[in-house]
Amino acid sequence: MKKLLTTAASAVLLGLTSQANAEIMMYNKGEASVSIGGYVKVDARHQDGDLAYRPFFIGNNPGAVDTNETRIYANESRLQFKVRHGDVTGVIEVDFYGSGGNEIISNSYGTRLRHAFIKYDGWTVGQTWSSFMPLHALSETLDFGGPHVGEVFIRQGMVRYSNGGWTFAIENPETFGAGNSGSSQESYVDFVGRYDFKGDWGQASVAGLLRKVDQSGVDDTAAAINLAAKIKAGGKNDFRAQITLGEYGRYAGTTAVPDVAIEDGVTVVEEGVSYKVSYRHFWNDSTRSTFYYGASDADVTGQDRSHWGVNVIKSLTTKLKVGVEAGKYTVDDSALPGDLSSNYVQFSAAFVF
């Protein structure tokens, strides 16, 4: 039981909570149950270099700003509510990376919807992690994103069916890039198919993405593939890796590779490659470290971004974790005269409940 609690707590600390981790039972009678879970996470982060400050890195270019800044915040703290009635499960999860807030008086921030979905008999409907996203390949990091720049990372509305190792889904369409973000009007849903392999060696997956891009004069079918694995490396240690190839756009790299781009005055579907690798090593039962590296490269726009980091995380109890992480984010786009980068060091504490 102690090992189970430690594993669950560690998963929550990553900021990579699965869709059903609520642990505290508030009501359980007959076919109905209500539970709550989440964590309180406090971060102290110092960043210096050529890029504007970010509380966590994604795949964008934050902008060239001479930065030497420190902040303390608790926005990643999270609440998840789960209700079950017979074979039906409903989940709502929020965190506090919403709009609003300032550092002058209150430091208040609005709640933000992360997950809201219903599960029944192999079906999932609502907003949650994309079926194209391999959760098993995500790394244990203190930076909220970790190597987002090299990973598939997206939540959206969907209708999904899973049976055995197979998953099939239709998901919300959107076109990002070439002035289209937030104003596109897509005609067709995105299609995702995936198969997961599991064994004593670990877990791997193959996923395919097929979608129609019909914005800004483009009328093309876009396709992409993701290959991912988590491989056991003796004891509790593991390697995790994934690579995404093709016309995946917003699905991988968190805006490092757009859906569409301008080439010689013509709007085209962008192609790219995004990848990440990480190794997690347990020094003892309560202390471990992860080294990770992720990168994305876009074909037409020439956007080239990367992120590496290394951390030490210690479990003080099965519910309380502390750690420190250092890393570097680099923007080396072809349109820039040279690369821009920022270093960071982050201290974190998380109490999981």
N, C-alpha and C positions, 0 to 999 in steps of 0.2 A: 504493500500500500504506500509506503514512504517513497519508493522509487516511482510509482505511478504519479503521486502528487508532485514530485520534483520535475518529472518530465512535462506534466501539464503546465506547471508554473513557468518553466523555461520557455515553452512554446508561446505563452501569452506575453512574456517579456520581450519577445522579438518584435512585437507590433504586428505579428502575423497570425493572429488568432483565427482558428478555424470557425466555422459557422455555428458551432454548438458546444461551446466550452463553458457555458454558465454552470456554476458548481454549487451555489448555496440554494438549497431547497426552501422555498417560502411557503409552498402549499402542495400537498400530495394526498389526494383522496380519490379513490375509485379510478376512473380513466383520466382524471385531470391532474396536472401538476404545473406549478409555476416556479421558476428558478431565476436567480440573478447571479451574474459574475462580472469579472472585469479586473481592472487594476488601477492603482494610483502610481504614476511614474513621474519623477522629478528629474529634470536634465539641467546641467550647467555646462554651457558650450562656449568655447573660445575659438574664433576663426580669424585668420590673418592671411593676406595675399592680395591677388589682383581682382577677385570676384566679389560681388556684393554678398553680404551676409545672408545665409539661409539657415533656418532651424533644422533642416534636413535637405539633402541634395536629391534632386530628380534629374531628368535628362536635359533640362533647358540650359540656356546661357543666362546666368543671373545678371550679367552686365559687368563691364569693366569698371570696377570701383576699388580704390585703394582702401583696404579694410583691415581694421584691427579692433575687434568687437567681442564683448562677452555678454551673454544673457543667461538668465535662470528662469525656467518656465515649467509648467505642468500640463501643457495642452494635449499631450498624447494620452493622458488618463482616459479610461474607457469604461463604459457600462454596456452590458448585454443582458437582455431579457428574453427568456425562452418559455413558451407556453406549449404544453402537450395535452392533447385530448385524444386518447386512443392511439391510432396510427398517424394522426396529424400533428405536425410540429410547426409552430410559428416563431420566428426570431426577429428581434429588432436590436440593433447595436449602434451606439453613437460614441463619438469622441468630441474633443473641444478645439479642433482646428478650424472652426467656423469663422465667420466674419466678425468684425468689431474688435474692441479692446485697444488699450494704449498702455504705455509704460509710465504715465504721469501720475495717475491716481489709482485706478482699480485693477488694471491688467485683466479685465474681464474679456472672455471670448465666447462666442455663440456655439451651441451644439451643432454637430454635423452628422447627418445620416450616413452610416457606413453600410450596414446590411439591413434589409427588410424583406423576408421571404417566407414562403410556405413550402413544407416538404410533405409528400404523401406518396407511398407506394412506388418509390423510384423516381418520382417527379419532383422538380424544384421550380417554383415560379416566384419571381420577384427580383430584387437587386442583391447581388452578391458577387463573389469572385468569378471572373470569366472562366468558362470551361477550357479555354486555351491556356490558362495559367497553371503551371505545375507547382502547387504549394509545397510538395516534398523537397523541391530544389532550392527553396529560399533559405538564406543564411541567418545565423543568430548574430544580430548586430545591436548596437546602442543607438546609432544614427537611425532615425525612424525609417528612412528609406533603405539604408544599406546600399548595395550596388544596384539600385533601381535602374540606373542607366543601361545595364546589360540584361535586365530581366523583363519577362512578361509580367505586367502588374496593372490590372484594371478591374474595377467593379462596375457592373452595369445591369440593367434589366434584362431578363431572359426567361425562356421556357426550356427546361433541360430534363432529359431522361437518362438515367444511369442503370445499368444492369451488368453485374459482374465487373469485368475490367473495362467495359465499353461505356462511353458517354457521348451523347449527341445533343446539340442545343441550337436554338435560334436566339440571337442576341441583338441588343439595341444597336442600330447603325449610327455612325457619326463620321463626318469628314473634317480632318484637322490639317491646316496648312494653307499656304497661298491665299491668305486673307479670308479663309473659310470658317475658322473656329467660331462656334456659337451661332452661326447663321445659315448652316447647310440644311437642306430639306431632302433627306434620303428617301428613296422609293422602296427599297428592299432591305430585309433583315440580313444580318450576318449569320453564316453557318459555321459551326465548329463540330469536329469529330475528334475523339481522343481514345487511346487505349493505354491502360496502365498495367505494367508488369511488376509482380512482387515475388520475392524469394528470400532465402537466408542471407543473400548477398546485399539486399537493400531493395530499392524501388526505382523504376524507370518509366518513362512515358513517351509516347509519340502523339502529337496533336497536329491537326490540319485546320486551316482557316480559309474560307471562301467567302468573298463579299463583292457586292456591286458598288463601284465608285462612279457616281453619275452627277458630279458637281463641277461648276466652273468650266463647262464645255467638255469635261471628261466623260466618257461612257465606256468604261472598261470593267473587266472582271479581274479582281485582285486575289492572289493566293499566297499563302505562307505556311511554313512548317516550323514546329518547335520540337526539339529533342532535349530531354532532361533526365537527370538521374541523381539519386542519393545512394552512394556506395559505402558500405561499412568498411572501416579501416582498422579493425582490431579494437577490442574493448568497446567503449562508447564513441570512439573517434569515427569521423566520416568525411568523405569528399562529396561535394555537391556541385553540379554543373548544369548549365543549359545553354542552348544556342538557338536563335531564331533567325530564319532566312526567308527572304522574299519581300512581298509587298504588304507588310504587316502594319505599317503606320503606327497609330496611337496604341496598339496592343503591347508593344515592347519599347523599352527605353524611356518611358514616361516623357514623351515629346522630343526625344533626341532625333527621331526619324519621323517626319510628317507623312500624312496620307497622300498629299499631293504637293507638287512643287512646280516652279516655273523653269523651263528649259528652252533657251532660245526664243523666249516670248510666248511659249506654248505651255499650257498646264498639262502635266503628266502625272501618272501614279509613281510615287517614289518607291525605290527599292533600298534595302539595307541589310545589315547584319548586326545583331546584338548578342552578346554572350557574357556569361559570368562564371567564375570558378571560386570555390572556397574550400578551406580545410578547417575542421573543428577538432581540437585536441583537448582531452580531459587530463589535467595535471593530477587531479585526485577526484574523489567523489563529489566535492563541492566547488571545484574551481576548473574553469575551462577557458580556452582562447579560440578565436576564429580569425583567420586571415582570409580576406576576400579581394577579388578584383573583378570589375565589370566595365564593359565598353560598348559603344554603339558607333557605327559609321554609316552615313547616308550617302547614296550614290550621286544624286543630282545636286543637292544642296552642299555636299561636302562637309556636313556637320559631323565632327569627330569629338566625342566626349568620353571621359573615363573616370573611374572612381576606385581607389583602393583604401583599405582600412585594416586595422588589427586591434583586437581588444582582449581584455581579461575580465571575466565575469565570475563572481563568487556568490554562492547561495549561503547566506547567513542562517536562514531557516528554509523550510520547504516552501515558504510563502514570500520571503524577503530576499531580493537580489540586489547586489551593487556591482558596479563595474566602471572601467575606464576604456576609452577607445580613441585612437588617433588615426588620421587618414588625410587623404588629399583628393581633391576634385580638379580635373583639368579640362579646359575647352581648347581644342586645337583644330578649329574649323579652317577649311581651305580659304575662306574669305578673309581670315585674319592675318596680319603680318607676322604674328608669332603666337605661341600658346599663352593662355591665361590660366592661372591656377590659384587655389587657396588651400591652406592647411587648416586642420581643426583638431582640437582635443575636447573630448566630452566625458563628463562624469554623470552617471545615472544611478538612481535607486528606484526599485519597483516593488510594491506590495500587492501581491495577487490575491484575489478573494473569489 
